[in-house]
Amino acid sequence: MHFCPDCDNMLVMEKIDLTYSYCCNTCSYKKELVIALKHTVEYQPREEDKIWYEEDENKNLDYCEKLCECGETRVSFFQMQTRSADEPMTIFYKCVKCKNTWRE
């Protein structure tokens, strides 16, 4: 930010003809810019969130005893609100052996 040397108010940048100048909105102070303005922004891509990878698949899941079609009884589960808020949550199950998924 730049300030007016006469009245100490903040100067605004205005384009006058083909040049840019700092101008004071309070008094008549104007100062033509003689240097080239350059503003560089370096783009830093965000790392993608690690949501679900095969090696972490069973790391933090809850497990229970439910019979899957393949005969396995150990399944992981999670709950999700799939209907209106006054309805109970839906429970999703996933077999640790065959990866079959179903809901109740």
MMTF fields as JSON, N, C-alpha, C and O atoms, coordinates in Angstrom:
{
  "mmtfVersion": "1.0.0",
  "mmtfProducer": "UNKNOWN",
  "numBonds": 415,
  "numAtoms": 416,
  "numGroups": 104,
  "numChains": 1,
  "numModels": 1,
  "chainsPerModel": [1],
  "groupsPerChain": [104],
  "chainIdList": ["A"],
  "bondAtomList": [4, 2, 8, 6, 12, 10, 16, 14, 20, 18, 24, 22, 28, 26, 32, 30, 36, 34, 40, 38, 44, 42, 48, 46, 52, 50, 56, 54, 60, 58, 64, 62, 68, 66, 72, 70, 76, 74, 80, 78, 84, 82, 88, 86, 92, 90, 96, 94, 100, 98, 104, 102, 108, 106, 112, 110, 116, 114, 120, 118, 124, 122, 128, 126, 132, 130, 136, 134, 140, 138, 144, 142, 148, 146, 152, 150, 156, 154, 160, 158, 164, 162, 168, 166, 172, 170, 176, 174, 180, 178, 184, 182, 188, 186, 192, 190, 196, 194, 200, 198, 204, 202, 208, 206, 212, 210, 216, 214, 220, 218, 224, 222, 228, 226, 232, 230, 236, 234, 240, 238, 244, 242, 248, 246, 252, 250, 256, 254, 260, 258, 264, 262, 268, 266, 272, 270, 276, 274, 280, 278, 284, 282, 288, 286, 292, 290, 296, 294, 300, 298, 304, 302, 308, 306, 312, 310, 316, 314, 320, 318, 324, 322, 328, 326, 332, 330, 336, 334, 340, 338, 344, 342, 348, 346, 352, 350, 356, 354, 360, 358, 364, 362, 368, 366, 372, 370, 376, 374, 380, 378, 384, 382, 388, 386, 392, 390, 396, 394, 400, 398, 404, 402, 408, 406, 412, 410],
  "bondOrderList": [1, 1, 1, 1, 1, 1, 1, 1, 1, 1, 1, 1, 1, 1, 1, 1, 1, 1, 1, 1, 1, 1, 1, 1, 1, 1, 1, 1, 1, 1, 1, 1, 1, 1, 1, 1, 1, 1, 1, 1, 1, 1, 1, 1, 1, 1, 1, 1, 1, 1, 1, 1, 1, 1, 1, 1, 1, 1, 1, 1, 1, 1, 1, 1, 1, 1, 1, 1, 1, 1, 1, 1, 1, 1, 1, 1, 1, 1, 1, 1, 1, 1, 1, 1, 1, 1, 1, 1, 1, 1, 1, 1, 1, 1, 1, 1, 1, 1, 1, 1, 1, 1, 1],
  "groupList": [{"groupName": "MET", "atomNameList": ["N", "CA", "C", "O"], "elementList": ["N", "C", "C", "O"], "formalChargeList": [0, 0, 0, 0], "bondAtomList": [1, 0, 2, 1, 3, 2], "bondOrderList": [1, 1, 2], "singleLetterCode": "M", "chemCompType": "L-PEPTIDE LINKING"}, {"groupName": "HIS", "atomNameList": ["N", "CA", "C", "O"], "elementList": ["N", "C", "C", "O"], "formalChargeList": [0, 0, 0, 0], "bondAtomList": [1, 0, 2, 1, 3, 2], "bondOrderList": [1, 1, 2], "singleLetterCode": "H", "chemCompType": "L-PEPTIDE LINKING"}, {"groupName": "PHE", "atomNameList": ["N", "CA", "C", "O"], "elementList": ["N", "C", "C", "O"], "formalChargeList": [0, 0, 0, 0], "bondAtomList": [1, 0, 2, 1, 3, 2], "bondOrderList": [1, 1, 2], "singleLetterCode": "F", "chemCompType": "L-PEPTIDE LINKING"}, {"groupName": "CYS", "atomNameList": ["N", "CA", "C", "O"], "elementList": ["N", "C", "C", "O"], "formalChargeList": [0, 0, 0, 0], "bondAtomList": [1, 0, 2, 1, 3, 2], "bondOrderList": [1, 1, 2], "singleLetterCode": "C", "chemCompType": "L-PEPTIDE LINKING"}, {"groupName": "PRO", "atomNameList": ["N", "CA", "C", "O"], "elementList": ["N", "C", "C", "O"], "formalChargeList": [0, 0, 0, 0], "bondAtomList": [1, 0, 2, 1, 3, 2], "bondOrderList": [1, 1, 2], "singleLetterCode": "P", "chemCompType": "L-PEPTIDE LINKING"}, {"groupName": "ASP", "atomNameList": ["N", "CA", "C", "O"], "elementList": ["N", "C", "C", "O"], "formalChargeList": [0, 0, 0, 0], "bondAtomList": [1, 0, 2, 1, 3, 2], "bondOrderList": [1, 1, 2], "singleLetterCode": "D", "chemCompType": "L-PEPTIDE LINKING"}, {"groupName": "ASN", "atomNameList": ["N", "CA", "C", "O"], "elementList": ["N", "C", "C", "O"], "formalChargeList": [0, 0, 0, 0], "bondAtomList": [1, 0, 2, 1, 3, 2], "bondOrderList": [1, 1, 2], "singleLetterCode": "N", "chemCompType": "L-PEPTIDE LINKING"}, {"groupName": "LEU", "atomNameList": ["N", "CA", "C", "O"], "elementList": ["N", "C", "C", "O"], "formalChargeList": [0, 0, 0, 0], "bondAtomList": [1, 0, 2, 1, 3, 2], "bondOrderList": [1, 1, 2], "singleLetterCode": "L", "chemCompType": "L-PEPTIDE LINKING"}, {"groupName": "VAL", "atomNameList": ["N", "CA", "C", "O"], "elementList": ["N", "C", "C", "O"], "formalChargeList": [0, 0, 0, 0], "bondAtomList": [1, 0, 2, 1, 3, 2], "bondOrderList": [1, 1, 2], "singleLetterCode": "V", "chemCompType": "L-PEPTIDE LINKING"}, {"groupName": "GLU", "atomNameList": ["N", "CA", "C", "O"], "elementList": ["N", "C", "C", "O"], "formalChargeList": [0, 0, 0, 0], "bondAtomList": [1, 0, 2, 1, 3, 2], "bondOrderList": [1, 1, 2], "singleLetterCode": "E", "chemCompType": "L-PEPTIDE LINKING"}, {"groupName": "LYS", "atomNameList": ["N", "CA", "C", "O"], "elementList": ["N", "C", "C", "O"], "formalChargeList": [0, 0, 0, 0], "bondAtomList": [1, 0, 2, 1, 3, 2], "bondOrderList": [1, 1, 2], "singleLetterCode": "K", "chemCompType": "L-PEPTIDE LINKING"}, {"groupName": "ILE", "atomNameList": ["N", "CA", "C", "O"], "elementList": ["N", "C", "C", "O"], "formalChargeList": [0, 0, 0, 0], "bondAtomList": [1, 0, 2, 1, 3, 2], "bondOrderList": [1, 1, 2], "singleLetterCode": "I", "chemCompType": "L-PEPTIDE LINKING"}, {"groupName": "THR", "atomNameList": ["N", "CA", "C", "O"], "elementList": ["N", "C", "C", "O"], "formalChargeList": [0, 0, 0, 0], "bondAtomList": [1, 0, 2, 1, 3, 2], "bondOrderList": [1, 1, 2], "singleLetterCode": "T", "chemCompType": "L-PEPTIDE LINKING"}, {"groupName": "TYR", "atomNameList": ["N", "CA", "C", "O"], "elementList": ["N", "C", "C", "O"], "formalChargeList": [0, 0, 0, 0], "bondAtomList": [1, 0, 2, 1, 3, 2], "bondOrderList": [1, 1, 2], "singleLetterCode": "Y", "chemCompType": "L-PEPTIDE LINKING"}, {"groupName": "SER", "atomNameList": ["N", "CA", "C", "O"], "elementList": ["N", "C", "C", "O"], "formalChargeList": [0, 0, 0, 0], "bondAtomList": [1, 0, 2, 1, 3, 2], "bondOrderList": [1, 1, 2], "singleLetterCode": "S", "chemCompType": "L-PEPTIDE LINKING"}, {"groupName": "ALA", "atomNameList": ["N", "CA", "C", "O"], "elementList": ["N", "C", "C", "O"], "formalChargeList": [0, 0, 0, 0], "bondAtomList": [1, 0, 2, 1, 3, 2], "bondOrderList": [1, 1, 2], "singleLetterCode": "A", "chemCompType": "L-PEPTIDE LINKING"}, {"groupName": "GLN", "atomNameList": ["N", "CA", "C", "O"], "elementList": ["N", "C", "C", "O"], "formalChargeList": [0, 0, 0, 0], "bondAtomList": [1, 0, 2, 1, 3, 2], "bondOrderList": [1, 1, 2], "singleLetterCode": "Q", "chemCompType": "L-PEPTIDE LINKING"}, {"groupName": "ARG", "atomNameList": ["N", "CA", "C", "O"], "elementList": ["N", "C", "C", "O"], "formalChargeList": [0, 0, 0, 0], "bondAtomList": [1, 0, 2, 1, 3, 2], "bondOrderList": [1, 1, 2], "singleLetterCode": "R", "chemCompType": "L-PEPTIDE LINKING"}, {"groupName": "TRP", "atomNameList": ["N", "CA", "C", "O"], "elementList": ["N", "C", "C", "O"], "formalChargeList": [0, 0, 0, 0], "bondAtomList": [1, 0, 2, 1, 3, 2], "bondOrderList": [1, 1, 2], "singleLetterCode": "W", "chemCompType": "L-PEPTIDE LINKING"}, {"groupName": "GLY", "atomNameList": ["N", "CA", "C", "O"], "elementList": ["N", "C", "C", "O"], "formalChargeList": [0, 0, 0, 0], "bondAtomList": [1, 0, 2, 1, 3, 2], "bondOrderList": [1, 1, 2], "singleLetterCode": "G", "chemCompType": "PEPTIDE LINKING"}],
  "groupTypeList": [0, 1, 2, 3, 4, 5, 3, 5, 6, 0, 7, 8, 0, 9, 10, 11, 5, 7, 12, 13, 14, 13, 3, 3, 6, 12, 3, 14, 13, 10, 10, 9, 7, 8, 11, 15, 7, 10, 1, 12, 8, 9, 13, 16, 4, 17, 9, 9, 5, 10, 11, 18, 13, 9, 9, 5, 9, 6, 10, 6, 7, 5, 13, 3, 9, 10, 7, 3, 9, 3, 19, 9, 12, 17, 8, 14, 2, 2, 16, 0, 16, 12, 17, 14, 15, 5, 9, 4, 0, 12, 11, 2, 13, 10, 3, 8, 10, 3, 10, 6, 12, 18, 17, 9],
  "groupIdList": [1, 2, 3, 4, 5, 6, 7, 8, 9, 10, 11, 12, 13, 14, 15, 16, 17, 18, 19, 20, 21, 22, 23, 24, 25, 26, 27, 28, 29, 30, 31, 32, 33, 34, 35, 36, 37, 38, 39, 40, 41, 42, 43, 44, 45, 46, 47, 48, 49, 50, 51, 52, 53, 54, 55, 56, 57, 58, 59, 60, 61, 62, 63, 64, 65, 66, 67, 68, 69, 70, 71, 72, 73, 74, 75, 76, 77, 78, 79, 80, 81, 82, 83, 84, 85, 86, 87, 88, 89, 90, 91, 92, 93, 94, 95, 96, 97, 98, 99, 100, 101, 102, 103, 104],
  "secStructList": [7, 7, 5, 7, 6, 6, 6, 7, 7, 5, 3, 3, 3, 3, 3, 3, 6, 6, 3, 3, 3, 3, 3, 3, 1, 1, 1, 7, 7, 3, 3, 3, 7, 7, 1, 7, 7, 7, 7, 7, 7, 7, 7, 7, 7, 7, 7, 7, 7, 7, 7, 7, 7, 4, 4, 4, 6, 6, 6, 1, 7, 3, 3, 3, 3, 7, 7, 7, 6, 6, 1, 7, 7, 3, 3, 3, 3, 3, 3, 3, 7, 7, 1, 7, 6, 6, 1, 7, 7, 3, 3, 3, 3, 3, 3, 6, 6, 6, 7, 7, 3, 3, 3, 7],
  "xCoordList": [0.838, 0.0, 0.879, 1.97, 0.366, 1.07, 0.14, -1.081, 0.752, -0.032, 0.374, 1.515, -0.571, -0.363, 0.599, 0.402, 1.647, 2.586, 1.981, 2.503, 0.882, 0.268, -0.76, -0.749, -1.65, -2.746, -2.766, -3.644, -1.831, -1.686, -2.828, -2.959, -3.638, -4.675, -4.088, -3.061, -4.741, -4.255, -4.436, -5.473, -3.407, -3.469, -4.09, -3.883, -4.845, -5.433, -4.762, -4.296, -4.722, -4.095, -5.156, -6.213, -4.862, -5.782, -5.031, -3.843, -5.758, -5.172, -5.59, -6.776, -4.61, -4.852, -4.167, -2.944, -4.967, -4.491, -3.809, -4.461, -2.526, -1.811, -0.889, -0.135, -0.945, -0.068, -0.896, -2.082, -0.242, -0.867, -0.297, 0.879, -1.156, -0.744, -1.353, -2.434, -0.62, -1.195, -1.891, -1.296, -3.164, -3.947, -4.585, -4.982, -4.675, -5.322, -6.763, -7.016, -7.711, -9.117, -9.503, -10.583, -8.637, -8.948, -8.386, -9.098, -7.124, -6.518, -6.192, -6.621, -5.47, -5.202, -3.856, -3.36, -3.266, -1.959, -2.049, -2.941, -1.091, -0.97, 0.501, 1.319, 0.822, 2.201, 2.172, 1.606, 2.791, 2.821, 3.809, 4.898, 3.414, 4.294, 5.24, 4.817, 6.51, 7.505, 8.16, 8.99, 7.798, 8.35, 7.289, 6.089, 7.737, 6.807, 6.263, 7.009, 4.974, 4.345, 4.302, 3.966, 4.644, 4.63, 4.112, 4.608, 3.124, 2.556, 2.555, 1.888, 3.301, 3.418, 2.808, 3.091, 1.979, 1.391, 1.805, 1.52, 2.479, 2.879, 1.779, 1.308, 1.382, 0.327, 0.919, 1.849, 0.379, 0.797, -0.37, -1.299, -0.346, -1.468, -1.531, -0.511, -2.754, -2.947, -2.782, -3.101, -2.277, -2.203, -3.612, -4.443, -3.87, -5.187, -5.356, -4.433, -6.537, -6.82, -6.786, -7.336, -6.135, -6.078, -7.346, -7.46, -8.279, -9.577, -9.643, -9.974, -9.337, -9.519, -8.545, -8.718, -7.545, -6.613, -6.618, -6.882, -6.331, -6.435, -5.614, -6.073, -4.39, -3.562, -4.113, -3.813, -4.917, -5.507, -6.954, -7.634, -7.416, -8.841, -9.406, -10.479, -8.73, -9.277, -8.684, -8.916, -7.937, -7.178, -8.054, -7.839, -9.025, -9.807, -11.295, -12.119, -11.637, -13.046, -13.54, -12.766, -14.831, -15.477, -15.904, -16.272, -15.853, -16.198, -17.302, -17.465, -18.046, -19.076, -19.242, -18.621, -20.07, -20.357, -21.65, -22.73, -21.554, -22.705, -22.325, -21.164, -23.266, -22.989, -23.088, -24.12, -21.998, -21.963, -22.353, -22.359, -22.678, -23.034, -21.906, -22.155, -20.645, -19.496, -19.225, -18.373, -19.937, -19.739, -18.913, -18.87, -18.259, -17.466, -18.404, -19.475, -17.997, -18.843, -18.281, -18.972, -17.06, -16.47, -16.667, -16.17, -17.393, -17.655, -17.382, -17.522, -16.992, -16.857, -18.187, -18.994, -18.405, -19.669, -19.485, -18.554, -20.395, -20.471, -21.912, -22.7, -22.253, -23.614, -23.633, -22.688, -24.735, -24.881, -26.35, -27.237, -26.597, -27.966, -28.362, -27.877, -29.238, -29.624, -31.027, -31.415, -31.789, -33.159, -33.285, -32.277, -34.503, -34.702, -34.16, -33.931, -33.958, -33.316, -34.132, -33.568, -35.445, -36.256, -36.294, -36.893, -35.677, -35.577, -34.26, -33.307, -34.194, -32.93, -31.859, -32.16, -30.599, -29.483, -29.436, -29.895, -28.878, -28.711, -27.347, -26.353, -27.291, -26.031, -25.56, -26.299, -24.321, -23.706, -22.685, -21.929, -22.667, -21.738, -20.859, -21.292, -19.597, -18.677, -17.883, -17.234, -17.947, -17.253, -15.741, -15.269, -14.984, -13.529, -12.889, -11.745, -13.619, -13.068, -13.358, -12.431, -14.644, -15.015, -15.351, -15.608, -15.353, -15.628, -17.067, -17.369, -17.957, -19.38, -19.927, -19.599, -20.761, -21.329, -22.843, -23.435, -23.473, -24.93, -25.33, -24.49, -26.63, -27.121, -28.331, -29.019, -28.573, -29.754, -30.542, -31.581],
  "yCoordList": [-1.175, 0.0, 1.233, 1.264, 2.222, 3.502, 4.582, 4.496, 5.612, 6.673, 8.023, 8.231, 8.92, 10.269, 11.032, 11.062, 11.654, 12.418, 13.738, 14.346, 14.179, 15.449, 15.269, 16.023, 14.276, 14.148, 12.802, 12.569, 11.924, 10.617, 9.632, 8.652, 9.864, 8.903, 7.853, 8.081, 6.727, 5.65, 6.029, 6.558, 5.747, 6.021, 4.833, 3.679, 5.135, 4.097, 4.129, 5.174, 2.983, 2.925, 3.147, 2.516, 4.039, 4.329, 4.277, 4.586, 3.878, 3.865, 5.151, 5.412, 5.933, 7.188, 7.065, 6.953, 7.088, 6.828, 5.461, 4.448, 5.412, 4.14, 3.905, 2.932, 4.778, 4.646, 4.47, 4.796, 3.955, 3.798, 4.845, 5.2, 5.329, 6.336, 6.024, 5.443, 6.429, 6.422, 7.752, 8.809, 7.695, 8.92, 8.955, 7.927, 10.156, 10.357, 10.781, 11.683, 10.136, 10.491, 11.719, 12.274, 12.152, 13.296, 14.595, 15.592, 14.574, 15.775, 15.49, 14.469, 16.344, 16.202, 15.537, 15.634, 14.876, 14.256, 13.098, 12.253, 13.082, 11.988, 11.708, 12.623, 10.442, 10.055, 8.959, 7.887, 9.245, 8.275, 7.166, 7.42, 5.934, 4.792, 4.639, 4.602, 4.553, 4.432, 3.054, 2.765, 2.221, 0.867, -0.112, 0.137, -1.186, -2.209, -2.981, -3.38, -3.176, -3.937, -5.404, -5.762, -6.222, -7.65, -8.348, -8.137, -9.165, -9.93, -11.391, -11.773, -12.195, -13.606, -14.44, -14.237, -15.369, -16.3, -17.696, -18.134, -18.382, -19.749, -20.691, -20.632, -21.547, -22.507, -23.701, -24.343, -23.987, -25.149, -26.128, -25.926, -27.174, -28.125, -28.813, -29.162, -28.996, -29.683, -31.177, -31.728, -31.808, -33.262, -33.809, -33.299, -34.838, -35.45, -36.134, -36.758, -36.003, -36.647, -38.155, -38.713, -38.787, -40.246, -40.748, -40.722, -41.196, -41.587, -43.086, -43.52, -43.867, -45.308, -46.022, -46.011, -46.627, -47.41, -48.841, -49.083, -49.766, -51.19, -51.563, -52.353, -51.001, -51.401, -50.886, -51.45, -49.817, -49.268, -49.69, -49.21, -50.563, -50.865, -51.316, -50.856, -52.188, -52.747, -52.12, -52.619, -51.051, -50.496, -49.93, -50.268, -49.087, -48.4, -48.721, -47.914, -49.857, -50.206, -50.955, -51.582, -50.874, -51.655, -52.991, -53.072, -54.035, -55.376, -55.969, -55.612, -56.876, -57.6, -58.985, -59.305, -59.786, -61.14, -61.116, -60.954, -61.273, -61.393, -62.421, -62.497, -63.194, -64.234, -63.654, -63.107, -63.783, -63.348, -64.528, -65.674, -64.246, -65.289, -66.29, -67.452, -65.835, -66.718, -67.621, -68.506, -67.408, -68.225, -67.552, -68.035, -66.454, -65.706, -65.046, -64.563, -65.026, -64.416, -63.092, -62.385, -62.742, -61.472, -60.428, -60.581, -59.372, -58.3, -56.954, -56.798, -55.99, -54.616, -53.917, -54.346, -52.827, -52.114, -50.628, -50.215, -49.83, -48.4, -47.97, -48.645, -46.843, -46.319, -45.021, -44.233, -44.807, -43.587, -43.184, -44.035, -41.887, -41.379, -41.308, -40.44, -42.209, -42.25, -41.73, -41.462, -41.587, -41.084, -39.819, -39.217, -39.416, -38.191, -38.361, -39.481, -37.243, -37.253, -37.981, -38.464, -38.071, -38.758, -40.276, -40.992, -40.769, -42.203, -42.723, -41.956, -44.014, -44.555, -44.606, -44.621, -44.633, -44.698, -46.072, -47.059, -46.13, -47.39, -47.967, -47.241, -49.255, -49.927, -50.664, -51.463, -50.387, -51.048, -52.055, -51.766, -53.239, -54.3, -54.631, -54.538, -55.025, -55.441, -56.641, -56.584, -57.712, -58.946, -58.745, -58.175, -59.216, -59.066, -60.062, -59.878, -61.115, -62.151, -61.862, -61.774, -61.712, -61.576, -60.136, -59.869, -59.212, -57.782, -57.511, -56.418, -58.475, -58.276, -57.207, -57.202, -56.305, -55.23, -55.318, -55.541, -55.142, -55.101, -54.171, -53.72, -53.889, -52.988, -53.568, -54.446, -53.053, -53.447, -52.221, -52.325],
  "zCoordList": [0.0, 0.0, 0.0, 0.57, -0.651, -0.701, -0.173, -0.305, 0.434, 1.049, 0.49, 0.077, 0.485, -0.037, 0.874, 2.089, 0.297, 1.124, 1.623, 2.558, 0.999, 1.398, 2.515, 3.488, 2.388, 3.359, 4.082, 4.913, 3.789, 4.446, 4.193, 4.926, 3.196, 2.835, 1.891, 1.251, 1.817, 0.96, -0.509, -0.909, -1.295, -2.724, -3.448, -3.073, -4.482, -5.317, -6.682, -7.135, -7.324, -8.635, -9.704, -9.69, -10.617, -11.711, -13.027, -13.106, -14.055, -15.392, -16.085, -16.288, -16.436, -17.143, -18.493, -18.577, -19.543, -20.906, -20.945, -20.695, -21.25, -21.334, -20.141, -20.122, -19.157, -17.996, -16.723, -16.673, -15.724, -14.413, -13.472, -13.546, -12.588, -11.613, -10.262, -10.163, -9.205, -7.869, -7.693, -7.901, -7.306, -7.153, -5.775, -5.226, -5.231, -3.949, -4.197, -4.996, -3.515, -3.67, -2.857, -3.057, -1.942, -1.087, -1.653, -1.768, -1.998, -2.592, -4.062, -4.599, -4.69, -6.124, -6.42, -7.542, -5.451, -5.635, -6.63, -6.549, -7.582, -8.549, -8.771, -8.86, -8.857, -9.13, -10.175, -9.959, -11.316, -12.405, -12.075, -11.562, -12.375, -12.14, -13.316, -14.472, -13.01, -14.068, -14.075, -14.937, -13.138, -13.111, -13.604, -13.486, -14.136, -14.615, -13.415, -12.521, -13.419, -12.348, -12.736, -13.865, -11.793, -12.056, -10.809, -9.702, -11.011, -9.904, -10.32, -11.281, -9.597, -9.926, -8.814, -7.633, -9.209, -8.255, -8.681, -9.795, -7.779, -8.079, -7.642, -6.506, -8.536, -8.256, -7.526, -8.014, -6.368, -5.594, -5.541, -4.76, -6.346, -6.312, -4.954, -4.36, -4.487, -3.214, -3.417, -4.47, -2.379, -2.431, -2.342, -1.591, -3.106, -3.047, -1.699, -1.177, -1.161, 0.111, -0.056, -1.005, 0.878, 0.863, 1.531, 2.756, 0.745, 1.271, 1.517, 2.62, 0.516, 0.659, -0.261, -1.48, 0.298, -0.487, 0.029, 1.207, -0.837, -0.504, 0.73, 1.556, 0.872, 2.008, 3.341, 4.393, 3.302, 4.522, 4.705, 5.611, 3.871, 3.819, 5.152, 5.543, 5.853, 7.083, 8.34, 9.441, 8.199, 9.312, 10.432, 11.597, 10.117, 11.141, 11.08, 11.51, 10.565, 10.437, 11.667, 12.39, 11.881, 12.934, 12.342, 11.17, 13.16, 12.694, 13.561, 14.728, 12.96, 13.701, 13.085, 12.072, 13.696, 13.218, 12.411, 12.98, 11.113, 10.203, 9.157, 8.753, 8.724, 7.735, 6.327, 5.938, 5.57, 4.17, 3.282, 3.733, 2.022, 1.054, 0.844, 0.525, 1.026, 0.807, 2.009, 1.934, 3.112, 4.303, 5.383, 6.514, 5.061, 6.049, 7.054, 6.687, 8.322, 9.354, 9.868, 10.602, 9.507, 9.958, 8.864, 7.747, 9.197, 8.231, 8.886, 10.099, 8.07, 8.561, 8.329, 7.505, 9.072, 8.896, 9.163, 9.855, 8.599, 8.902, 8.733, 8.071, 9.336, 9.276, 8.492, 8.542, 7.76, 6.976, 6.969, 6.897, 7.044, 6.979, 5.508, 4.782, 5.058, 3.645, 3.415, 2.278, 4.483, 4.372, 5.204, 5.574, 5.499, 6.271, 7.689, 8.146, 8.373, 9.682, 10.739, 11.721, 10.562, 11.568, 11.351, 12.154, 10.3, 10.035, 10.617, 10.759, 10.955, 11.476, 10.38, 9.187, 10.83, 9.892, 9.229, 9.803, 8.017, 7.298, 7.648, 7.665, 7.926, 8.237, 6.99, 6.414, 6.576, 5.428, 5.942, 6.87, 5.334, 5.702, 4.502, 3.354, 4.79, 3.729, 4.23, 5.274, 3.476, 3.838, 3.709, 2.725, 4.708, 4.655, 3.695, 3.282, 3.338, 2.463, 0.989, 0.185, 0.625, -0.792, -1.192, -2.366, -0.237, -0.475, -0.889, -1.369, -0.715, -1.003, -0.053, 1.134, -0.576, 0.23, 0.194, -0.862, 1.36, 1.442, 2.573, 3.352, 2.655, 3.696, 4.397, 3.877, 5.593, 6.363, 6.727, 7.379]
}
